[in-house]
Amino acid sequence: MSSSLVKNQVYIIVLDIEGTTTPVEFVYKTLFPYANRKLKSFLSKHFREPEIESLIQQLYSQHQGDERQGLQPSAWIDDEHNESWTRACVEYCKWLMARDSKSTPLKSLQGKIWEEGYALGELHGQVYVDVPPAFSRWRLQKREICIYSSGSVLAQQLLFRSTSYGDLTPQISAFFDTRIGAKTETYSYRKIAEALTHNPLDLLFISDAVKEVRAASDAGMQAIICNRDVQAPQSEEAKTFIHSFDEVFPG
């Protein structure tokens, strides 16, 4: 890890999830396929609940926006009482998922589906082996830990609450999702610093995504690229570069 990191000024560590705390395979081979499989049955069961109705309406509004932009999403009939309303939402959600969309209502809906999966014991959160000791070490150093992910806050909490290492959420001070802003936008990181009532320089952001690290750095945060591939060469895009949390404030 580069000496450019101002160690004594890092009071809060903000972490990405996918590829940083958690294997990418868990997200793309477990969570996303699960949501895809359960989407139709979940909406058929819960579509009349106010929270789910609101998410469906948000998705419909987004669908209209996609059509205006000429993106050609799956068809959606403008009739909330039509029997095809739920089916149209399912198809649109699958269209969004195929595009790896960061849509906020989609992420919220996925979180609700995963909530049932965790409750049924069909899902269990996964983190890299170096994550739990790093959390304990950083907390002993009086540093706060926060999470910033494209997945909903609910989805984040479910993941860290159900790992094989136990419930890690008591060690996490705050969760942020795309409601704060897109992860590639500089203003999102300024808003996080503001929400935590700290100068951006007091925060260290760690992610496997170069564009996210660049945005955090542009906002004034300290930032590290995390590449779990130990064979990967050091990136010139980041001031610091790690393969493991063992390298971040080891003692």
LUMTIFI-450962 format. One record per residue (C-alpha): residue number from 1; residue in one letter; x, y, z. Coordinates in nm, 4 decimals. Each point is the difference from the previous one (the first is absolute). Last residue first. Layout:
REM residues N
nr=NUM rest=a x=X y=Y z=Z
...
REM end
This chain:
REM residues 251
nr=251 rest=g x=-0.1601 y=-0.2619 z=1.3078
nr=250 rest=p x=-0.0767 y=-0.1166 z=-0.3513
nr=249 rest=f x=-0.1452 y=0.3367 z=-0.1060
nr=248 rest=v x=-0.1106 y=-0.1290 z=-0.3417
nr=247 rest=e x=0.2259 y=-0.2780 z=-0.1327
nr=246 rest=d x=-0.1976 y=-0.2811 z=0.1652
nr=245 rest=f x=-0.2980 y=0.1391 z=-0.1922
nr=244 rest=s x=0.1371 y=-0.1910 z=-0.2976
nr=243 rest=h x=0.1259 y=0.0582 z=-0.3553
nr=242 rest=i x=0.0863 y=0.3658 z=0.0440
nr=241 rest=f x=0.0744 y=0.3063 z=-0.2124
nr=240 rest=t x=0.0689 y=0.3598 z=0.0918
nr=239 rest=k x=0.0220 y=0.3195 z=-0.2036
nr=238 rest=a x=-0.2407 y=-0.1460 z=-0.2500
nr=237 rest=e x=-0.0305 y=0.0070 z=-0.3785
nr=236 rest=e x=0.3508 y=-0.1338 z=-0.0592
nr=235 rest=s x=-0.1260 y=-0.3419 z=0.0998
nr=234 rest=q x=0.2417 y=-0.2439 z=0.1568
nr=233 rest=p x=0.0266 y=-0.3221 z=-0.1977
nr=232 rest=a x=-0.2554 y=-0.2766 z=0.0609
nr=231 rest=q x=0.1363 y=-0.3370 z=0.1110
nr=230 rest=v x=-0.1460 y=0.0341 z=0.3513
nr=229 rest=d x=-0.3491 y=0.0304 z=-0.1479
nr=228 rest=r x=-0.2003 y=0.1478 z=0.2878
nr=227 rest=n x=0.0423 y=0.3484 z=-0.1431
nr=226 rest=c x=-0.0803 y=0.2746 z=0.2489
nr=225 rest=i x=0.0666 y=0.3506 z=-0.1332
nr=224 rest=i x=0.0482 y=0.2449 z=0.2842
nr=223 rest=a x=-0.1409 y=0.3464 z=0.0670
nr=222 rest=q x=0.0572 y=0.3005 z=0.2237
nr=221 rest=m x=-0.2992 y=0.2253 z=-0.0328
nr=220 rest=g x=0.0094 y=0.3446 z=-0.1591
nr=219 rest=a x=-0.2992 y=-0.0354 z=-0.2308
nr=218 rest=d x=0.2380 y=-0.0661 z=-0.2911
nr=217 rest=s x=0.1390 y=-0.2928 z=0.1999
nr=216 rest=a x=-0.3477 y=-0.1439 z=0.0451
nr=215 rest=a x=-0.0705 y=0.0362 z=-0.3735
nr=214 rest=r x=0.3341 y=-0.1623 z=-0.0909
nr=213 rest=v x=-0.0666 y=-0.2897 z=0.2361
nr=212 rest=e x=-0.3422 y=-0.0506 z=-0.1566
nr=211 rest=k x=0.1392 y=0.0091 z=-0.3532
nr=210 rest=v x=0.2735 y=-0.2506 z=0.0931
nr=209 rest=a x=-0.2463 y=-0.2554 z=0.1389
nr=208 rest=d x=0.1454 y=-0.2485 z=0.2519
nr=207 rest=s x=-0.0962 y=0.2276 z=0.2857
nr=206 rest=i x=0.1416 y=0.1547 z=0.3182
nr=205 rest=f x=-0.0923 y=0.3508 z=0.1180
nr=204 rest=l x=0.1960 y=0.1635 z=0.2831
nr=203 rest=l x=-0.1706 y=0.2879 z=0.1778
nr=202 rest=d x=0.1576 y=0.2819 z=0.2027
nr=201 rest=l x=0.0951 y=0.1743 z=-0.3262
nr=200 rest=p x=-0.3728 y=0.0389 z=-0.0748
nr=199 rest=n x=-0.0366 y=0.2292 z=0.3058
nr=198 rest=h x=-0.2412 y=-0.1619 z=0.2398
nr=197 rest=t x=-0.3644 y=0.0375 z=0.0994
nr=196 rest=l x=-0.0869 y=-0.3590 z=-0.1026
nr=195 rest=a x=-0.2797 y=0.1263 z=-0.2249
nr=194 rest=e x=0.2385 y=0.2649 z=-0.1385
nr=193 rest=a x=0.2632 y=-0.2617 z=-0.0777
nr=192 rest=i x=-0.2646 y=-0.2108 z=-0.1733
nr=191 rest=k x=-0.1260 y=0.3029 z=-0.1950
nr=190 rest=r x=0.3534 y=0.0774 z=-0.1173
nr=189 rest=y x=0.0323 y=-0.3610 z=-0.1109
nr=188 rest=s x=-0.3177 y=0.0203 z=-0.2058
nr=187 rest=y x=0.1071 y=0.3339 z=-0.1525
nr=186 rest=t x=0.2950 y=-0.1696 z=-0.1705
nr=185 rest=e x=-0.2193 y=-0.2259 z=-0.2127
nr=184 rest=t x=0.1056 y=-0.3585 z=-0.0802
nr=183 rest=k x=-0.1899 y=-0.1479 z=0.2927
nr=182 rest=a x=-0.3280 y=0.1587 z=-0.1053
nr=181 rest=g x=-0.1759 y=0.2053 z=0.2667
nr=180 rest=i x=-0.1082 y=-0.0082 z=0.3663
nr=179 rest=r x=-0.3044 y=-0.2077 z=-0.1017
nr=178 rest=t x=0.2516 y=-0.2237 z=-0.1753
nr=177 rest=d x=0.0869 y=-0.1740 z=0.3283
nr=176 rest=f x=0.1552 y=0.1011 z=0.3318
nr=175 rest=f x=0.0386 y=-0.2009 z=0.3223
nr=174 rest=a x=0.1196 y=0.1353 z=0.3342
nr=173 rest=s x=0.1949 y=-0.0883 z=0.3152
nr=172 rest=i x=0.1023 y=-0.3565 z=-0.0805
nr=171 rest=q x=0.1449 y=-0.2080 z=0.2848
nr=170 rest=p x=-0.3423 y=-0.1075 z=0.1249
nr=169 rest=t x=-0.0738 y=-0.1154 z=-0.3589
nr=168 rest=l x=0.2535 y=-0.2837 z=-0.0005
nr=167 rest=d x=-0.2416 y=-0.2754 z=0.1047
nr=166 rest=g x=0.1816 y=-0.3324 z=0.0031
nr=165 rest=y x=0.3152 y=-0.1210 z=-0.1724
nr=164 rest=s x=-0.2022 y=-0.2189 z=-0.2381
nr=163 rest=t x=-0.1688 y=0.3223 z=-0.1084
nr=162 rest=s x=-0.3640 y=0.0833 z=0.0716
nr=161 rest=r x=-0.0127 y=0.3596 z=0.1264
nr=160 rest=f x=0.2493 y=0.1299 z=-0.2561
nr=159 rest=l x=-0.2149 y=-0.1113 z=-0.2938
nr=158 rest=l x=-0.3344 y=0.1014 z=0.1482
nr=157 rest=q x=0.1305 y=0.3462 z=0.0850
nr=156 rest=q x=0.1245 y=0.0577 z=-0.3546
nr=155 rest=a x=-0.3262 y=-0.1192 z=-0.1556
nr=154 rest=l x=-0.1975 y=0.2343 z=0.2283
nr=153 rest=v x=0.2272 y=0.2927 z=-0.0882
nr=152 rest=s x=-0.0767 y=-0.0699 z=-0.3654
nr=151 rest=g x=0.2711 y=-0.1332 z=-0.2304
nr=150 rest=s x=0.2052 y=0.2627 z=-0.1805
nr=149 rest=s x=0.2340 y=-0.0046 z=0.2986
nr=148 rest=y x=0.1451 y=0.2330 z=0.2608
nr=147 rest=i x=0.0821 y=-0.1624 z=0.3361
nr=146 rest=c x=0.1297 y=0.1756 z=0.3102
nr=145 rest=i x=0.2644 y=-0.0867 z=0.2585
nr=144 rest=e x=0.1073 y=0.2313 z=0.2821
nr=143 rest=r x=0.3606 y=0.0183 z=0.1168
nr=142 rest=k x=0.0769 y=-0.0232 z=0.3703
nr=141 rest=q x=0.3124 y=-0.2154 z=-0.0569
nr=140 rest=l x=-0.1874 y=-0.2825 z=0.1727
nr=139 rest=r x=-0.2716 y=0.0529 z=-0.2619
nr=138 rest=w x=0.2573 y=-0.0309 z=-0.2752
nr=137 rest=r x=0.1349 y=-0.3268 z=0.1394
nr=136 rest=s x=-0.3435 y=-0.1580 z=0.0474
nr=135 rest=f x=-0.1077 y=0.0919 z=-0.3528
nr=134 rest=a x=0.3316 y=-0.1224 z=-0.1404
nr=133 rest=p x=-0.0403 y=-0.3286 z=0.1863
nr=132 rest=p x=-0.3483 y=-0.0460 z=-0.1538
nr=131 rest=v x=0.1060 y=0.0981 z=-0.3567
nr=130 rest=d x=0.3146 y=-0.2109 z=-0.0514
nr=129 rest=v x=-0.1979 y=-0.3184 z=-0.0740
nr=128 rest=y x=-0.1896 y=0.1616 z=-0.2871
nr=127 rest=v x=-0.3703 y=0.0561 z=0.0588
nr=126 rest=q x=-0.3088 y=-0.2072 z=-0.0785
nr=125 rest=g x=-0.3580 y=0.0472 z=0.1171
nr=124 rest=h x=-0.2297 y=-0.3007 z=0.0294
nr=123 rest=l x=-0.3004 y=-0.0709 z=-0.2210
nr=122 rest=e x=-0.2566 y=-0.2824 z=0.0027
nr=121 rest=g x=-0.0390 y=0.0226 z=0.3770
nr=120 rest=l x=-0.3663 y=0.0961 z=-0.0354
nr=119 rest=a x=0.0620 y=0.3405 z=0.1569
nr=118 rest=y x=0.2980 y=0.0541 z=-0.2312
nr=117 rest=g x=-0.2128 y=-0.0768 z=-0.3056
nr=116 rest=e x=-0.2868 y=0.2189 z=0.1217
nr=115 rest=e x=0.2379 y=0.2919 z=0.0430
nr=114 rest=w x=0.1474 y=-0.0798 z=-0.3411
nr=113 rest=i x=-0.3338 y=0.0822 z=-0.1618
nr=112 rest=k x=-0.0259 y=0.3271 z=0.1942
nr=111 rest=g x=0.3551 y=0.0927 z=-0.0988
nr=110 rest=q x=-0.0739 y=-0.0751 z=-0.3657
nr=109 rest=l x=-0.2920 y=0.2426 z=0.0183
nr=108 rest=s x=0.2203 y=0.2723 z=0.1478
nr=107 rest=k x=0.2640 y=-0.0590 z=-0.2674
nr=106 rest=l x=-0.2663 y=0.0268 z=-0.2712
nr=105 rest=p x=-0.1360 y=0.3192 z=0.1588
nr=104 rest=t x=0.3550 y=0.1502 z=0.0019
nr=103 rest=s x=0.0916 y=-0.0968 z=-0.3577
nr=102 rest=k x=0.3662 y=-0.1070 z=-0.0087
nr=101 rest=s x=-0.0637 y=-0.1929 z=-0.3222
nr=100 rest=d x=0.2049 y=-0.3109 z=-0.0725
nr=99 rest=r x=-0.1460 y=0.0053 z=-0.3546
nr=98 rest=a x=-0.1448 y=-0.3499 z=0.0450
nr=97 rest=m x=-0.1345 y=0.1216 z=0.3338
nr=96 rest=l x=-0.1875 y=0.2844 z=-0.1692
nr=95 rest=w x=-0.1618 y=-0.2341 z=-0.2526
nr=94 rest=k x=-0.0898 y=-0.2382 z=0.2823
nr=93 rest=c x=-0.1625 y=0.2887 z=0.1836
nr=92 rest=y x=-0.1922 y=0.0935 z=-0.3149
nr=91 rest=e x=-0.1239 y=-0.3550 z=-0.0438
nr=90 rest=v x=-0.1152 y=-0.0216 z=0.3615
nr=89 rest=c x=-0.1700 y=0.3392 z=-0.0191
nr=88 rest=a x=-0.1872 y=-0.1093 z=-0.3139
nr=87 rest=r x=-0.1152 y=-0.3152 z=0.1792
nr=86 rest=t x=-0.1279 y=0.2099 z=0.2893
nr=85 rest=w x=-0.2033 y=0.2252 z=-0.2308
nr=84 rest=s x=-0.1164 y=-0.2859 z=-0.2293
nr=83 rest=e x=-0.3278 y=-0.0411 z=0.1871
nr=82 rest=n x=-0.0894 y=0.3613 z=-0.0838
nr=81 rest=h x=-0.0951 y=0.2091 z=0.2993
nr=80 rest=e x=0.3114 y=0.2199 z=-0.0124
nr=79 rest=d x=-0.0621 y=0.0774 z=-0.3669
nr=78 rest=d x=0.2772 y=0.1549 z=-0.2114
nr=77 rest=i x=0.1134 y=-0.3244 z=-0.1630
nr=76 rest=w x=0.3739 y=-0.0695 z=0.0433
nr=75 rest=a x=0.2071 y=-0.1288 z=-0.2925
nr=74 rest=s x=0.3618 y=-0.1085 z=0.0591
nr=73 rest=p x=0.2508 y=0.2852 z=-0.0105
nr=72 rest=q x=0.0842 y=0.1671 z=-0.3318
nr=71 rest=l x=0.2751 y=0.2434 z=0.1086
nr=70 rest=g x=-0.1481 y=0.2827 z=-0.2094
nr=69 rest=q x=0.0487 y=0.2638 z=0.2686
nr=68 rest=r x=-0.3748 y=0.0498 z=0.0257
nr=67 rest=e x=-0.0368 y=-0.3756 z=0.0505
nr=66 rest=d x=0.2518 y=0.0025 z=0.2849
nr=65 rest=g x=-0.1892 y=0.2845 z=0.1658
nr=64 rest=q x=-0.3265 y=-0.1917 z=-0.0233
nr=63 rest=h x=0.1702 y=-0.3016 z=0.1571
nr=62 rest=q x=0.1268 y=0.2208 z=0.2818
nr=61 rest=s x=-0.3564 y=0.1066 z=0.0738
nr=60 rest=y x=-0.1068 y=-0.3658 z=-0.0045
nr=59 rest=l x=0.2864 y=-0.0891 z=0.2354
nr=58 rest=q x=-0.1088 y=0.2711 z=0.2406
nr=57 rest=q x=-0.3556 y=-0.1331 z=-0.0156
nr=56 rest=i x=0.1238 y=-0.3519 z=0.0716
nr=55 rest=l x=0.2027 y=0.1293 z=0.2956
nr=54 rest=s x=-0.3064 y=0.1780 z=0.1400
nr=53 rest=e x=-0.2155 y=-0.3101 z=-0.0366
nr=52 rest=i x=0.2703 y=-0.1946 z=0.1840
nr=51 rest=e x=-0.0074 y=0.2408 z=0.2939
nr=50 rest=p x=-0.3816 y=0.0161 z=0.0046
nr=49 rest=e x=-0.0528 y=-0.3796 z=-0.0101
nr=48 rest=r x=-0.2201 y=-0.0958 z=-0.2943
nr=47 rest=f x=0.2906 y=-0.1451 z=-0.2030
nr=46 rest=h x=0.1018 y=-0.2387 z=0.2811
nr=45 rest=k x=-0.0816 y=-0.3535 z=-0.1139
nr=44 rest=s x=0.0042 y=0.0466 z=-0.3772
nr=43 rest=l x=0.3077 y=0.2217 z=0.0378
nr=42 rest=f x=0.1877 y=-0.2674 z=0.1953
nr=41 rest=s x=-0.1057 y=-0.2822 z=-0.2332
nr=40 rest=k x=0.1224 y=0.1887 z=-0.3067
nr=39 rest=l x=0.3284 y=0.1216 z=0.1495
nr=38 rest=k x=0.1072 y=-0.3258 z=0.1656
nr=37 rest=r x=0.2171 y=-0.1368 z=-0.2802
nr=36 rest=n x=0.1550 y=0.3368 z=-0.0903
nr=35 rest=a x=0.0630 y=0.0886 z=0.3638
nr=34 rest=y x=0.1772 y=-0.3337 z=0.0511
nr=33 rest=p x=0.2008 y=0.0433 z=-0.3208
nr=32 rest=f x=0.1188 y=0.3439 z=0.1227
nr=31 rest=l x=0.0969 y=-0.1157 z=0.3487
nr=30 rest=t x=0.1809 y=-0.3267 z=-0.0773
nr=29 rest=k x=0.2119 y=0.0044 z=-0.3164
nr=28 rest=y x=0.0357 y=0.3758 z=-0.0550
nr=27 rest=v x=0.0221 y=0.1229 z=0.3597
nr=26 rest=f x=0.1776 y=-0.3013 z=0.1473
nr=25 rest=e x=0.2349 y=-0.0151 z=-0.2995
nr=24 rest=v x=0.1130 y=0.3587 z=0.0610
nr=23 rest=p x=0.1453 y=-0.1158 z=0.3313
nr=22 rest=t x=-0.0849 y=0.2264 z=0.2958
nr=21 rest=t x=0.1858 y=0.2718 z=0.1886
nr=20 rest=t x=0.1562 y=0.1592 z=-0.3089
nr=19 rest=g x=-0.1139 y=-0.1857 z=-0.3134
nr=18 rest=e x=-0.3604 y=0.1019 z=0.0613
nr=17 rest=i x=-0.0248 y=0.1848 z=0.3323
nr=16 rest=d x=0.1433 y=0.3545 z=-0.0122
nr=15 rest=l x=0.1441 y=0.1214 z=0.3264
nr=14 rest=v x=0.0186 y=0.3342 z=0.1808
nr=13 rest=i x=0.2649 y=0.0197 z=0.2730
nr=12 rest=i x=-0.0532 y=0.2840 z=0.2476
nr=11 rest=y x=0.2482 y=0.1832 z=0.2222
nr=10 rest=v x=0.2898 y=0.0070 z=-0.2425
nr=9 rest=q x=0.2185 y=0.2972 z=0.0946
nr=8 rest=n x=0.2758 y=-0.1933 z=0.1754
nr=7 rest=k x=0.0612 y=-0.2191 z=-0.3033
nr=6 rest=v x=0.0393 y=0.2719 z=-0.2635
nr=5 rest=l x=0.0319 y=-0.2417 z=-0.2933
nr=4 rest=s x=0.2800 y=0.1091 z=-0.2323
nr=3 rest=s x=0.2176 y=-0.2670 z=0.1667
nr=2 rest=s x=-0.1284 y=-0.2469 z=-0.2578
nr=1 rest=m x=-0.1388 y=-0.3385 z=0.1004
REM end
